[in-house]
Amino acid sequence: MSSLFDAADEGACEAYRACRDHRSKADARVFLEQAWDRVGHLVCERRPHFLTEFGSNFHAKSWEL
């Protein structure tokens, strides 16, 4: 399954980059990746769109997840 944090920097919001790159956000990254592993299959027809939006609209997509 694709990682939530594999998106390129182009179009990625500051909150996404902070969660992806900062050491202090490791617990949040693990939590979100585990949630994605559990329920990511439920968005299978929209998976590429969700992953793109996750990088650019991090807070809203995190809550949606």
mmCIF file of the N, C-alpha and C atoms, coordinates in Angstrom:
data_MODEL
# 
_entry.id   MODEL 
# 
loop_
_atom_site.group_PDB 
_atom_site.id 
_atom_site.type_symbol 
_atom_site.label_atom_id 
_atom_site.label_alt_id 
_atom_site.label_comp_id 
_atom_site.label_asym_id 
_atom_site.label_entity_id 
_atom_site.label_seq_id 
_atom_site.pdbx_PDB_ins_code 
_atom_site.Cartn_x 
_atom_site.Cartn_y 
_atom_site.Cartn_z 
_atom_site.occupancy 
_atom_site.B_iso_or_equiv 
_atom_site.pdbx_formal_charge 
_atom_site.auth_seq_id 
_atom_site.auth_comp_id 
_atom_site.auth_asym_id 
_atom_site.auth_atom_id 
_atom_site.pdbx_PDB_model_num 
ATOM 1   N N  . MET A 1 1  ? 0.840   -1.171 0.000  1.00 0.00 ? 1  MET A N  1 
ATOM 2   C CA . MET A 1 1  ? 0.000   0.000  0.000  1.00 0.00 ? 1  MET A CA 1 
ATOM 3   C C  . MET A 1 1  ? 0.891   1.242  0.000  1.00 0.00 ? 1  MET A C  1 
ATOM 4   N N  . SER A 1 2  ? 0.460   2.272  -0.673 1.00 0.00 ? 2  SER A N  1 
ATOM 5   C CA . SER A 1 2  ? 1.212   3.515  -0.749 1.00 0.00 ? 2  SER A CA 1 
ATOM 6   C C  . SER A 1 2  ? 1.295   4.183  0.617  1.00 0.00 ? 2  SER A C  1 
ATOM 7   N N  . SER A 1 3  ? 2.438   4.772  0.859  1.00 0.00 ? 3  SER A N  1 
ATOM 8   C CA . SER A 1 3  ? 2.604   5.528  2.090  1.00 0.00 ? 3  SER A CA 1 
ATOM 9   C C  . SER A 1 3  ? 1.926   6.883  1.946  1.00 0.00 ? 3  SER A C  1 
ATOM 10  N N  . LEU A 1 4  ? 1.370   7.359  3.027  1.00 0.00 ? 4  LEU A N  1 
ATOM 11  C CA . LEU A 1 4  ? 0.757   8.682  3.025  1.00 0.00 ? 4  LEU A CA 1 
ATOM 12  C C  . LEU A 1 4  ? 1.787   9.777  2.845  1.00 0.00 ? 4  LEU A C  1 
ATOM 13  N N  . PHE A 1 5  ? 3.011   9.496  3.181  1.00 0.00 ? 5  PHE A N  1 
ATOM 14  C CA . PHE A 1 5  ? 4.044   10.527 3.199  1.00 0.00 ? 5  PHE A CA 1 
ATOM 15  C C  . PHE A 1 5  ? 5.057   10.363 2.066  1.00 0.00 ? 5  PHE A C  1 
ATOM 16  N N  . ASP A 1 6  ? 4.615   9.824  0.937  1.00 0.00 ? 6  ASP A N  1 
ATOM 17  C CA . ASP A 1 6  ? 5.474   9.673  -0.240 1.00 0.00 ? 6  ASP A CA 1 
ATOM 18  C C  . ASP A 1 6  ? 5.319   10.803 -1.247 1.00 0.00 ? 6  ASP A C  1 
ATOM 19  N N  . ALA A 1 7  ? 4.405   11.711 -0.997 1.00 0.00 ? 7  ALA A N  1 
ATOM 20  C CA . ALA A 1 7  ? 4.123   12.773 -1.973 1.00 0.00 ? 7  ALA A CA 1 
ATOM 21  C C  . ALA A 1 7  ? 5.321   13.703 -2.132 1.00 0.00 ? 7  ALA A C  1 
ATOM 22  N N  . ALA A 1 8  ? 5.442   14.240 -3.325 1.00 0.00 ? 8  ALA A N  1 
ATOM 23  C CA . ALA A 1 8  ? 6.493   15.228 -3.604 1.00 0.00 ? 8  ALA A CA 1 
ATOM 24  C C  . ALA A 1 8  ? 6.146   16.546 -2.921 1.00 0.00 ? 8  ALA A C  1 
ATOM 25  N N  . ASP A 1 9  ? 7.128   17.405 -2.805 1.00 0.00 ? 9  ASP A N  1 
ATOM 26  C CA . ASP A 1 9  ? 6.906   18.706 -2.165 1.00 0.00 ? 9  ASP A CA 1 
ATOM 27  C C  . ASP A 1 9  ? 6.018   19.627 -2.992 1.00 0.00 ? 9  ASP A C  1 
ATOM 28  N N  . GLU A 1 10 ? 5.979   19.427 -4.298 1.00 0.00 ? 10 GLU A N  1 
ATOM 29  C CA . GLU A 1 10 ? 5.169   20.292 -5.160 1.00 0.00 ? 10 GLU A CA 1 
ATOM 30  C C  . GLU A 1 10 ? 3.700   20.196 -4.759 1.00 0.00 ? 10 GLU A C  1 
ATOM 31  N N  . GLY A 1 11 ? 3.140   21.305 -4.343 1.00 0.00 ? 11 GLY A N  1 
ATOM 32  C CA . GLY A 1 11 ? 1.741   21.356 -3.944 1.00 0.00 ? 11 GLY A CA 1 
ATOM 33  C C  . GLY A 1 11 ? 1.474   20.927 -2.517 1.00 0.00 ? 11 GLY A C  1 
ATOM 34  N N  . ALA A 1 12 ? 2.494   20.460 -1.806 1.00 0.00 ? 12 ALA A N  1 
ATOM 35  C CA . ALA A 1 12 ? 2.298   20.015 -0.431 1.00 0.00 ? 12 ALA A CA 1 
ATOM 36  C C  . ALA A 1 12 ? 2.236   21.218 0.506  1.00 0.00 ? 12 ALA A C  1 
ATOM 37  N N  . CYS A 1 13 ? 1.313   21.163 1.450  1.00 0.00 ? 13 CYS A N  1 
ATOM 38  C CA . CYS A 1 13 ? 1.173   22.271 2.392  1.00 0.00 ? 13 CYS A CA 1 
ATOM 39  C C  . CYS A 1 13 ? 2.231   22.170 3.493  1.00 0.00 ? 13 CYS A C  1 
ATOM 40  N N  . GLU A 1 14 ? 2.386   23.258 4.211  1.00 0.00 ? 14 GLU A N  1 
ATOM 41  C CA . GLU A 1 14 ? 3.394   23.337 5.277  1.00 0.00 ? 14 GLU A CA 1 
ATOM 42  C C  . GLU A 1 14 ? 3.137   22.313 6.382  1.00 0.00 ? 14 GLU A C  1 
ATOM 43  N N  . ALA A 1 15 ? 1.877   22.098 6.731  1.00 0.00 ? 15 ALA A N  1 
ATOM 44  C CA . ALA A 1 15 ? 1.551   21.140 7.792  1.00 0.00 ? 15 ALA A CA 1 
ATOM 45  C C  . ALA A 1 15 ? 1.946   19.718 7.395  1.00 0.00 ? 15 ALA A C  1 
ATOM 46  N N  . TYR A 1 16 ? 1.709   19.355 6.143  1.00 0.00 ? 16 TYR A N  1 
ATOM 47  C CA . TYR A 1 16 ? 2.098   18.031 5.643  1.00 0.00 ? 16 TYR A CA 1 
ATOM 48  C C  . TYR A 1 16 ? 3.611   17.860 5.717  1.00 0.00 ? 16 TYR A C  1 
ATOM 49  N N  . ARG A 1 17 ? 4.344   18.851 5.218  1.00 0.00 ? 17 ARG A N  1 
ATOM 50  C CA . ARG A 1 17 ? 5.808   18.759 5.225  1.00 0.00 ? 17 ARG A CA 1 
ATOM 51  C C  . ARG A 1 17 ? 6.344   18.698 6.651  1.00 0.00 ? 17 ARG A C  1 
ATOM 52  N N  . ALA A 1 18 ? 5.735   19.433 7.561  1.00 0.00 ? 18 ALA A N  1 
ATOM 53  C CA . ALA A 1 18 ? 6.171   19.404 8.959  1.00 0.00 ? 18 ALA A CA 1 
ATOM 54  C C  . ALA A 1 18 ? 5.953   18.026 9.560  1.00 0.00 ? 18 ALA A C  1 
ATOM 55  N N  . CYS A 1 19 ? 4.789   17.443 9.328  1.00 0.00 ? 19 CYS A N  1 
ATOM 56  C CA . CYS A 1 19 ? 4.503   16.112 9.882  1.00 0.00 ? 19 CYS A CA 1 
ATOM 57  C C  . CYS A 1 19 ? 5.418   15.064 9.263  1.00 0.00 ? 19 CYS A C  1 
ATOM 58  N N  . ARG A 1 20 ? 5.695   15.205 7.984  1.00 0.00 ? 20 ARG A N  1 
ATOM 59  C CA . ARG A 1 20 ? 6.552   14.246 7.287  1.00 0.00 ? 20 ARG A CA 1 
ATOM 60  C C  . ARG A 1 20 ? 8.011   14.347 7.717  1.00 0.00 ? 20 ARG A C  1 
ATOM 61  N N  . ASP A 1 21 ? 8.499   15.566 7.947  1.00 0.00 ? 21 ASP A N  1 
ATOM 62  C CA . ASP A 1 21 ? 9.937   15.786 8.084  1.00 0.00 ? 21 ASP A CA 1 
ATOM 63  C C  . ASP A 1 21 ? 10.449  15.965 9.513  1.00 0.00 ? 21 ASP A C  1 
ATOM 64  N N  . HIS A 1 22 ? 9.619   16.386 10.430 1.00 0.00 ? 22 HIS A N  1 
ATOM 65  C CA . HIS A 1 22 ? 10.115  16.700 11.771 1.00 0.00 ? 22 HIS A CA 1 
ATOM 66  C C  . HIS A 1 22 ? 10.172  15.467 12.667 1.00 0.00 ? 22 HIS A C  1 
ATOM 67  N N  . ARG A 1 23 ? 11.279  15.345 13.361 1.00 0.00 ? 23 ARG A N  1 
ATOM 68  C CA . ARG A 1 23 ? 11.466  14.234 14.298 1.00 0.00 ? 23 ARG A CA 1 
ATOM 69  C C  . ARG A 1 23 ? 10.369  14.193 15.355 1.00 0.00 ? 23 ARG A C  1 
ATOM 70  N N  . SER A 1 24 ? 9.945   15.356 15.815 1.00 0.00 ? 24 SER A N  1 
ATOM 71  C CA . SER A 1 24 ? 8.951   15.423 16.889 1.00 0.00 ? 24 SER A CA 1 
ATOM 72  C C  . SER A 1 24 ? 7.565   14.944 16.443 1.00 0.00 ? 24 SER A C  1 
ATOM 73  N N  . LYS A 1 25 ? 7.367   14.763 15.168 1.00 0.00 ? 25 LYS A N  1 
ATOM 74  C CA . LYS A 1 25 ? 6.065   14.332 14.635 1.00 0.00 ? 25 LYS A CA 1 
ATOM 75  C C  . LYS A 1 25 ? 6.030   12.836 14.318 1.00 0.00 ? 25 LYS A C  1 
ATOM 76  N N  . ALA A 1 26 ? 7.022   12.094 14.765 1.00 0.00 ? 26 ALA A N  1 
ATOM 77  C CA . ALA A 1 26 ? 7.100   10.663 14.436 1.00 0.00 ? 26 ALA A CA 1 
ATOM 78  C C  . ALA A 1 26 ? 5.863   9.901  14.911 1.00 0.00 ? 26 ALA A C  1 
ATOM 79  N N  . ASP A 1 27 ? 5.377   10.198 16.105 1.00 0.00 ? 27 ASP A N  1 
ATOM 80  C CA . ASP A 1 27 ? 4.195   9.492  16.619 1.00 0.00 ? 27 ASP A CA 1 
ATOM 81  C C  . ASP A 1 27 ? 2.965   9.771  15.754 1.00 0.00 ? 27 ASP A C  1 
ATOM 82  N N  . ALA A 1 28 ? 2.813   11.005 15.327 1.00 0.00 ? 28 ALA A N  1 
ATOM 83  C CA . ALA A 1 28 ? 1.676   11.353 14.466 1.00 0.00 ? 28 ALA A CA 1 
ATOM 84  C C  . ALA A 1 28 ? 1.773   10.632 13.128 1.00 0.00 ? 28 ALA A C  1 
ATOM 85  N N  . ARG A 1 29 ? 2.993   10.575 12.547 1.00 0.00 ? 29 ARG A N  1 
ATOM 86  C CA . ARG A 1 29 ? 3.188   9.854  11.280 1.00 0.00 ? 29 ARG A CA 1 
ATOM 87  C C  . ARG A 1 29 ? 2.813   8.387  11.427 1.00 0.00 ? 29 ARG A C  1 
ATOM 88  N N  . VAL A 1 30 ? 3.283   7.756  12.487 1.00 0.00 ? 30 VAL A N  1 
ATOM 89  C CA . VAL A 1 30 ? 2.986   6.334  12.716 1.00 0.00 ? 30 VAL A CA 1 
ATOM 90  C C  . VAL A 1 30 ? 1.486   6.131  12.869 1.00 0.00 ? 30 VAL A C  1 
ATOM 91  N N  . PHE A 1 31 ? 0.835   6.985  13.640 1.00 0.00 ? 31 PHE A N  1 
ATOM 92  C CA . PHE A 1 31 ? -0.606  6.874  13.843 1.00 0.00 ? 31 PHE A CA 1 
ATOM 93  C C  . PHE A 1 31 ? -1.363  6.980  12.523 1.00 0.00 ? 31 PHE A C  1 
ATOM 94  N N  . LEU A 1 32 ? -1.018  7.983  11.711 1.00 0.00 ? 32 LEU A N  1 
ATOM 95  C CA . LEU A 1 32 ? -1.703  8.174  10.436 1.00 0.00 ? 32 LEU A CA 1 
ATOM 96  C C  . LEU A 1 32 ? -1.424  7.037  9.461  1.00 0.00 ? 32 LEU A C  1 
ATOM 97  N N  . GLU A 1 33 ? -0.196  6.547  9.423  1.00 0.00 ? 33 GLU A N  1 
ATOM 98  C CA . GLU A 1 33 ? 0.132   5.409  8.544  1.00 0.00 ? 33 GLU A CA 1 
ATOM 99  C C  . GLU A 1 33 ? -0.636  4.157  8.977  1.00 0.00 ? 33 GLU A C  1 
ATOM 100 N N  . GLN A 1 34 ? -0.759  3.927  10.280 1.00 0.00 ? 34 GLN A N  1 
ATOM 101 C CA . GLN A 1 34 ? -1.516  2.771  10.760 1.00 0.00 ? 34 GLN A CA 1 
ATOM 102 C C  . GLN A 1 34 ? -2.995  2.902  10.409 1.00 0.00 ? 34 GLN A C  1 
ATOM 103 N N  . ALA A 1 35 ? -3.532  4.112  10.534 1.00 0.00 ? 35 ALA A N  1 
ATOM 104 C CA . ALA A 1 35 ? -4.930  4.336  10.143 1.00 0.00 ? 35 ALA A CA 1 
ATOM 105 C C  . ALA A 1 35 ? -5.107  4.068  8.652  1.00 0.00 ? 35 ALA A C  1 
ATOM 106 N N  . TRP A 1 36 ? -4.159  4.536  7.839  1.00 0.00 ? 36 TRP A N  1 
ATOM 107 C CA . TRP A 1 36 ? -4.217  4.314  6.397  1.00 0.00 ? 36 TRP A CA 1 
ATOM 108 C C  . TRP A 1 36 ? -4.156  2.813  6.078  1.00 0.00 ? 36 TRP A C  1 
ATOM 109 N N  . ASP A 1 37 ? -3.312  2.087  6.788  1.00 0.00 ? 37 ASP A N  1 
ATOM 110 C CA . ASP A 1 37 ? -3.221  0.641  6.578  1.00 0.00 ? 37 ASP A CA 1 
ATOM 111 C C  . ASP A 1 37 ? -4.544  -0.049 6.916  1.00 0.00 ? 37 ASP A C  1 
ATOM 112 N N  . ARG A 1 38 ? -5.240  0.444  7.935  1.00 0.00 ? 38 ARG A N  1 
ATOM 113 C CA . ARG A 1 38 ? -6.496  -0.169 8.357  1.00 0.00 ? 38 ARG A CA 1 
ATOM 114 C C  . ARG A 1 38 ? -7.658  0.167  7.422  1.00 0.00 ? 38 ARG A C  1 
ATOM 115 N N  . VAL A 1 39 ? -7.752  1.410  6.959  1.00 0.00 ? 39 VAL A N  1 
ATOM 116 C CA . VAL A 1 39 ? -8.956  1.820  6.232  1.00 0.00 ? 39 VAL A CA 1 
ATOM 117 C C  . VAL A 1 39 ? -8.695  2.352  4.826  1.00 0.00 ? 39 VAL A C  1 
ATOM 118 N N  . GLY A 1 40 ? -7.454  2.405  4.395  1.00 0.00 ? 40 GLY A N  1 
ATOM 119 C CA . GLY A 1 40 ? -7.135  2.929  3.065  1.00 0.00 ? 40 GLY A CA 1 
ATOM 120 C C  . GLY A 1 40 ? -7.821  2.182  1.942  1.00 0.00 ? 40 GLY A C  1 
ATOM 121 N N  . HIS A 1 41 ? -8.091  0.917  2.153  1.00 0.00 ? 41 HIS A N  1 
ATOM 122 C CA . HIS A 1 41 ? -8.758  0.122  1.116  1.00 0.00 ? 41 HIS A CA 1 
ATOM 123 C C  . HIS A 1 41 ? -10.182 0.611  0.842  1.00 0.00 ? 41 HIS A C  1 
ATOM 124 N N  . LEU A 1 42 ? -10.752 1.355  1.761  1.00 0.00 ? 42 LEU A N  1 
ATOM 125 C CA . LEU A 1 42 ? -12.118 1.842  1.589  1.00 0.00 ? 42 LEU A CA 1 
ATOM 126 C C  . LEU A 1 42 ? -12.211 2.973  0.565  1.00 0.00 ? 42 LEU A C  1 
ATOM 127 N N  . VAL A 1 43 ? -11.088 3.566  0.203  1.00 0.00 ? 43 VAL A N  1 
ATOM 128 C CA . VAL A 1 43 ? -11.072 4.628  -0.802 1.00 0.00 ? 43 VAL A CA 1 
ATOM 129 C C  . VAL A 1 43 ? -10.352 4.162  -2.064 1.00 0.00 ? 43 VAL A C  1 
ATOM 130 N N  . CYS A 1 44 ? -10.392 2.877  -2.349 1.00 0.00 ? 44 CYS A N  1 
ATOM 131 C CA . CYS A 1 44 ? -9.577  2.307  -3.418 1.00 0.00 ? 44 CYS A CA 1 
ATOM 132 C C  . CYS A 1 44 ? -9.805  2.962  -4.776 1.00 0.00 ? 44 CYS A C  1 
ATOM 133 N N  . GLU A 1 45 ? -11.049 3.315  -5.119 1.00 0.00 ? 45 GLU A N  1 
ATOM 134 C CA . GLU A 1 45 ? -11.288 3.924  -6.422 1.00 0.00 ? 45 GLU A CA 1 
ATOM 135 C C  . GLU A 1 45 ? -10.821 5.371  -6.468 1.00 0.00 ? 45 GLU A C  1 
ATOM 136 N N  . ARG A 1 46 ? -10.616 5.980  -5.322 1.00 0.00 ? 46 ARG A N  1 
ATOM 137 C CA . ARG A 1 46 ? -10.164 7.370  -5.254 1.00 0.00 ? 46 ARG A CA 1 
ATOM 138 C C  . ARG A 1 46 ? -8.785  7.487  -4.603 1.00 0.00 ? 46 ARG A C  1 
ATOM 139 N N  . ARG A 1 47 ? -8.067  6.406  -4.478 1.00 0.00 ? 47 ARG A N  1 
ATOM 140 C CA . ARG A 1 47 ? -6.789  6.399  -3.769 1.00 0.00 ? 47 ARG A CA 1 
ATOM 141 C C  . ARG A 1 47 ? -5.801  7.456  -4.272 1.00 0.00 ? 47 ARG A C  1 
ATOM 142 N N  . PRO A 1 48 ? -5.527  7.553  -5.581 1.00 0.00 ? 48 PRO A N  1 
ATOM 143 C CA . PRO A 1 48 ? -4.569  8.578  -6.030 1.00 0.00 ? 48 PRO A CA 1 
ATOM 144 C C  . PRO A 1 48 ? -5.031  9.993  -5.667 1.00 0.00 ? 48 PRO A C  1 
ATOM 145 N N  . HIS A 1 49 ? -6.312  10.246 -5.811 1.00 0.00 ? 49 HIS A N  1 
ATOM 146 C CA . HIS A 1 49 ? -6.845  11.561 -5.461 1.00 0.00 ? 49 HIS A CA 1 
ATOM 147 C C  . HIS A 1 49 ? -6.676  11.826 -3.959 1.00 0.00 ? 49 HIS A C  1 
ATOM 148 N N  . PHE A 1 50 ? -6.988  10.846 -3.124 1.00 0.00 ? 50 PHE A N  1 
ATOM 149 C CA . PHE A 1 50 ? -6.855  11.016 -1.676 1.00 0.00 ? 50 PHE A CA 1 
ATOM 150 C C  . PHE A 1 50 ? -5.405  11.304 -1.308 1.00 0.00 ? 50 PHE A C  1 
ATOM 151 N N  . LEU A 1 51 ? -4.474  10.567 -1.883 1.00 0.00 ? 51 LEU A N  1 
ATOM 152 C CA . LEU A 1 51 ? -3.063  10.765 -1.550 1.00 0.00 ? 51 LEU A CA 1 
ATOM 153 C C  . LEU A 1 51 ? -2.568  12.140 -1.977 1.00 0.00 ? 51 LEU A C  1 
ATOM 154 N N  . THR A 1 52 ? -3.013  12.610 -3.131 1.00 0.00 ? 52 THR A N  1 
ATOM 155 C CA . THR A 1 52 ? -2.646  13.955 -3.576 1.00 0.00 ? 52 THR A CA 1 
ATOM 156 C C  . THR A 1 52 ? -3.232  15.001 -2.646 1.00 0.00 ? 52 THR A C  1 
ATOM 157 N N  . GLU A 1 53 ? -4.490  14.851 -2.324 1.00 0.00 ? 53 GLU A N  1 
ATOM 158 C CA . GLU A 1 53 ? -5.156  15.793 -1.424 1.00 0.00 ? 53 GLU A CA 1 
ATOM 159 C C  . GLU A 1 53 ? -4.572  15.738 -0.017 1.00 0.00 ? 53 GLU A C  1 
ATOM 160 N N  . PHE A 1 54 ? -4.104  14.581 0.414  1.00 0.00 ? 54 PHE A N  1 
ATOM 161 C CA . PHE A 1 54 ? -3.509  14.451 1.741  1.00 0.00 ? 54 PHE A CA 1 
ATOM 162 C C  . PHE A 1 54 ? -2.302  15.371 1.867  1.00 0.00 ? 54 PHE A C  1 
ATOM 163 N N  . GLY A 1 55 ? -1.519  15.477 0.817  1.00 0.00 ? 55 GLY A N  1 
ATOM 164 C CA . GLY A 1 55 ? -0.358  16.350 0.843  1.00 0.00 ? 55 GLY A CA 1 
ATOM 165 C C  . GLY A 1 55 ? -0.710  17.827 0.778  1.00 0.00 ? 55 GLY A C  1 
ATOM 166 N N  . SER A 1 56 ? -1.752  18.160 0.051  1.00 0.00 ? 56 SER A N  1 
ATOM 167 C CA . SER A 1 56 ? -2.076  19.571 -0.133 1.00 0.00 ? 56 SER A CA 1 
ATOM 168 C C  . SER A 1 56 ? -3.120  20.098 0.845  1.00 0.00 ? 56 SER A C  1 
ATOM 169 N N  . ASN A 1 57 ? -3.897  19.218 1.431  1.00 0.00 ? 57 ASN A N  1 
ATOM 170 C CA . ASN A 1 57 ? -4.960  19.604 2.365  1.00 0.00 ? 57 ASN A CA 1 
ATOM 171 C C  . ASN A 1 57 ? -4.863  18.694 3.590  1.00 0.00 ? 57 ASN A C  1 
ATOM 172 N N  . PHE A 1 58 ? -3.706  18.751 4.236  1.00 0.00 ? 58 PHE A N  1 
ATOM 173 C CA . PHE A 1 58 ? -3.317  17.797 5.271  1.00 0.00 ? 58 PHE A CA 1 
ATOM 174 C C  . PHE A 1 58 ? -4.305  17.692 6.430  1.00 0.00 ? 58 PHE A C  1 
ATOM 175 N N  . HIS A 1 59 ? -4.700  18.807 7.002  1.00 0.00 ? 59 HIS A N  1 
ATOM 176 C CA . HIS A 1 59 ? -5.567  18.756 8.184  1.00 0.00 ? 59 HIS A CA 1 
ATOM 177 C C  . HIS A 1 59 ? -6.917  18.123 7.874  1.00 0.00 ? 59 HIS A C  1 
ATOM 178 N N  . ALA A 1 60 ? -7.551  18.546 6.809  1.00 0.00 ? 60 ALA A N  1 
ATOM 179 C CA . ALA A 1 60 ? -8.869  18.008 6.455  1.00 0.00 ? 60 ALA A CA 1 
ATOM 180 C C  . ALA A 1 60 ? -8.791  16.517 6.130  1.00 0.00 ? 60 ALA A C  1 
ATOM 181 N N  . LYS A 1 61 ? -7.784  16.112 5.368  1.00 0.00 ? 61 LYS A N  1 
ATOM 182 C CA . LYS A 1 61 ? -7.682  14.697 4.992  1.00 0.00 ? 61 LYS A CA 1 
ATOM 183 C C  . LYS A 1 61 ? -7.266  13.827 6.168  1.00 0.00 ? 61 LYS A C  1 
ATOM 184 N N  . SER A 1 62 ? -6.497  14.373 7.092  1.00 0.00 ? 62 SER A N  1 
ATOM 185 C CA . SER A 1 62 ? -6.155  13.619 8.308  1.00 0.00 ? 62 SER A CA 1 
ATOM 186 C C  . SER A 1 62 ? -7.410  13.318 9.118  1.00 0.00 ? 62 SER A C  1 
ATOM 187 N N  . TRP A 1 63 ? -8.269  14.331 9.261  1.00 0.00 ? 63 TRP A N  1 
ATOM 188 C CA . TRP A 1 63 ? -9.536  14.122 9.978  1.00 0.00 ? 63 TRP A CA 1 
ATOM 189 C C  . TRP A 1 63 ? -10.435 13.158 9.216  1.00 0.00 ? 63 TRP A C  1 
ATOM 190 N N  . GLU A 1 64 ? -10.468 13.263 7.913  1.00 0.00 ? 64 GLU A N  1 
ATOM 191 C CA . GLU A 1 64 ? -11.283 12.340 7.112  1.00 0.00 ? 64 GLU A CA 1 
ATOM 192 C C  . GLU A 1 64 ? -10.816 10.903 7.298  1.00 0.00 ? 64 GLU A C  1 
ATOM 193 N N  . LEU A 1 65 ? -9.509  10.731 7.344  1.00 0.00 ? 65 LEU A N  1 
ATOM 194 C CA . LEU A 1 65 ? -8.945  9.392  7.540  1.00 0.00 ? 65 LEU A CA 1 
ATOM 195 C C  . LEU A 1 65 ? -9.340  8.848  8.896  1.00 0.00 ? 65 LEU A C  1 
# 
